[in-house]
Amino acid sequence: MSWFAAAFDDLRDPRTGNARRHDLLEVLTMALTASICGAESCSDFADFAVDR
């Protein structure tokens, strides 16, 4: 997965405070995986992440 991390090396994390509780790369990975698996809404993404 180093290619995935390298693709986002220059991406600035705009989150602040409690929103930074999770690593940005982990959030992006879960979002990518959820979308590949058919997630279409924020609720779908959240449910997918909790299930995994």
C-alpha positions as CSV (number, residue, x, y, z in Angstrom):
1,M,0.0,0.0,0.0
2,S,3.0,2.3,-0.1
3,W,1.9,3.6,-3.5
4,F,-1.4,4.6,-2.0
5,A,0.3,6.5,0.9
6,A,2.7,8.1,-1.6
7,A,-0.2,9.4,-3.7
8,F,-1.4,11.4,-0.7
9,D,2.0,12.6,0.7
10,D,1.5,16.2,-0.3
11,L,-2.2,16.3,0.8
12,R,-2.7,18.7,3.7
13,D,-5.0,17.4,6.4
14,P,-7.7,20.2,6.8
15,R,-9.2,18.6,9.9
16,T,-8.8,20.2,13.4
17,G,-9.5,19.2,17.0
18,N,-11.4,16.0,17.6
19,A,-11.8,15.4,13.9
20,R,-8.1,14.3,13.8
21,R,-8.9,11.3,16.0
22,H,-8.3,9.0,13.1
23,D,-5.3,8.9,10.7
24,L,-6.1,10.6,7.4
25,L,-4.7,7.8,5.3
26,E,-6.9,5.3,7.2
27,V,-10.0,7.4,6.5
28,L,-9.1,7.7,2.8
29,T,-8.5,3.9,2.6
30,M,-11.8,3.1,4.2
31,A,-13.6,5.6,1.9
32,L,-12.0,4.1,-1.2
33,T,-12.8,0.5,-0.1
34,A,-16.4,1.4,0.8
35,S,-17.0,3.1,-2.5
36,I,-15.6,0.1,-4.4
37,C,-18.0,-2.0,-2.4
38,G,-21.0,0.1,-3.4
39,A,-21.3,2.7,-0.6
40,E,-23.2,5.8,-1.8
41,S,-24.0,7.9,1.2
42,C,-22.2,9.1,4.4
43,S,-24.3,6.5,6.3
44,D,-23.1,3.7,4.0
45,F,-19.5,4.8,4.5
46,A,-19.9,4.9,8.3
47,D,-21.6,1.6,8.5
48,F,-18.9,0.0,6.3
49,A,-16.1,1.4,8.5
50,V,-17.8,0.2,11.7
51,D,-18.4,-3.3,10.2
52,R,-14.7,-3.6,9.2
